């Protein structure tokens, strides 16, 4: 098993450094749910289909992330609390390239 470290700042402002498996085909939204860093039913409402923005997060450092898909762009266009560094956690796969990622969950 090959894990990487990702830092997630939850909606209360608490910083969590978590181990993220790169061999399970997970994304950031699923990682937040697995570690229970957001109340049940408040993240990943659409199941990771880029249709609800409940997993919106702010990327706080420079790591090589995949480009935004048209679906992600469209959802962020309609979402609240969007910033220049906003991404949908469901669209960021956990890969070795994002080792050290620091992100903050957007408000509900």
KAUR-V755486 format. One record per residue. N is the residue number from 1. RES is the residue in one small letter. PSI is psi as a letter, one per 40 degrees, with the letter a starting at -180 (none if undefined). D_LAST is the distance of its C-alpha to the last C-alpha in Angstrom with 2 decimals. Layout:
BEGIN
n->N res->RES psi->PSI d_last->D_LAST
n->N res->RES psi->PSI d_last->D_LAST
END
This chain:
BEGIN
n->1 res->x psi->h d_last->32.79
n->2 res->x psi->h d_last->31.46
n->3 res->x psi->i d_last->28.28
n->4 res->x psi->i d_last->26.67
n->5 res->x psi->h d_last->24.64
n->6 res->x psi->h d_last->21.05
n->7 res->x psi->h d_last->19.13
n->8 res->x psi->h d_last->15.41
n->9 res->x psi->h d_last->13.72
n->10 res->x psi->a d_last->10.98
n->11 res->x psi->e d_last->8.08
n->12 res->x psi->e d_last->11.09
n->13 res->x psi->e d_last->13.21
n->14 res->x psi->h d_last->15.48
n->15 res->x psi->h d_last->17.35
n->16 res->x psi->h d_last->18.41
n->17 res->x psi->h d_last->21.28
n->18 res->x psi->i d_last->21.47
n->19 res->x psi->h d_last->24.17
n->20 res->x psi->h d_last->23.22
n->21 res->x psi->h d_last->25.92
n->22 res->x psi->e d_last->27.19
n->23 res->x psi->e d_last->29.38
n->24 res->x psi->e d_last->27.01
n->25 res->x psi->f d_last->25.51
n->26 res->x psi->i d_last->21.93
n->27 res->x psi->i d_last->19.00
n->28 res->x psi->d d_last->16.21
n->29 res->x psi->d d_last->13.70
n->30 res->x psi->d d_last->16.54
n->31 res->x psi->d d_last->17.27
n->32 res->x psi->d d_last->13.90
n->33 res->x psi->d d_last->14.49
n->34 res->x psi->d d_last->18.12
n->35 res->x psi->e d_last->17.59
n->36 res->x psi->f d_last->14.98
n->37 res->x psi->e d_last->12.77
n->38 res->x psi->i d_last->9.55
n->39 res->x psi->i d_last->10.14
n->40 res->x psi->h d_last->12.00
n->41 res->x psi->e d_last->10.65
n->42 res->x psi->e d_last->6.98
n->43 res->x psi->h d_last->8.33
n->44 res->x psi->f d_last->11.32
n->45 res->x psi->d d_last->11.43
n->46 res->x psi->e d_last->14.18
n->47 res->x psi->e d_last->16.03
n->48 res->x psi->f d_last->15.99
n->49 res->x psi->e d_last->17.59
n->50 res->x psi->f d_last->15.57
n->51 res->x psi->e d_last->14.82
n->52 res->x psi->d d_last->11.12
n->53 res->x psi->e d_last->9.26
n->54 res->x psi->e d_last->6.72
n->55 res->x psi->e d_last->8.78
n->56 res->x psi->h d_last->8.80
n->57 res->x psi->i d_last->10.41
n->58 res->x psi->h d_last->12.89
n->59 res->x psi->h d_last->16.45
n->60 res->x psi->e d_last->18.33
n->61 res->x psi->i d_last->21.82
n->62 res->x psi->h d_last->24.32
n->63 res->x psi->i d_last->24.72
n->64 res->x psi->g d_last->26.06
n->65 res->x psi->i d_last->23.20
n->66 res->x psi->i d_last->24.00
n->67 res->x psi->i d_last->23.96
n->68 res->x psi->h d_last->21.16
n->69 res->x psi->i d_last->22.30
n->70 res->x psi->d d_last->22.66
n->71 res->x psi->d d_last->20.02
n->72 res->x psi->d d_last->17.45
n->73 res->x psi->d d_last->18.68
n->74 res->x psi->d d_last->18.42
n->75 res->x psi->d d_last->14.83
n->76 res->x psi->d d_last->13.80
n->77 res->x psi->d d_last->16.11
n->78 res->x psi->e d_last->14.15
n->79 res->x psi->i d_last->10.51
n->80 res->x psi->i d_last->8.84
n->81 res->x psi->f d_last->8.97
n->82 res->x psi->h d_last->11.58
n->83 res->x psi->i d_last->14.25
n->84 res->x psi->d d_last->17.61
n->85 res->x psi->e d_last->16.63
n->86 res->x psi->i d_last->13.59
n->87 res->x psi->i d_last->14.22
n->88 res->x psi->h d_last->12.98
n->89 res->x psi->d d_last->13.58
n->90 res->x psi->e d_last->15.37
n->91 res->x psi->e d_last->17.86
n->92 res->x psi->h d_last->18.95
n->93 res->x psi->i d_last->21.71
n->94 res->x psi->h d_last->22.77
n->95 res->x psi->i d_last->26.20
n->96 res->x psi->d d_last->28.58
n->97 res->x psi->d d_last->28.03
n->98 res->x psi->e d_last->24.54
n->99 res->x psi->h d_last->25.98
n->100 res->x psi->e d_last->24.54
n->101 res->x psi->h d_last->21.25
n->102 res->x psi->h d_last->18.89
n->103 res->x psi->i d_last->15.20
n->104 res->x psi->h d_last->12.07
n->105 res->x psi->h d_last->8.64
n->106 res->x psi->i d_last->6.48
n->107 res->x psi->i d_last->3.81
n->108 res->x psi->none d_last->0.00
END
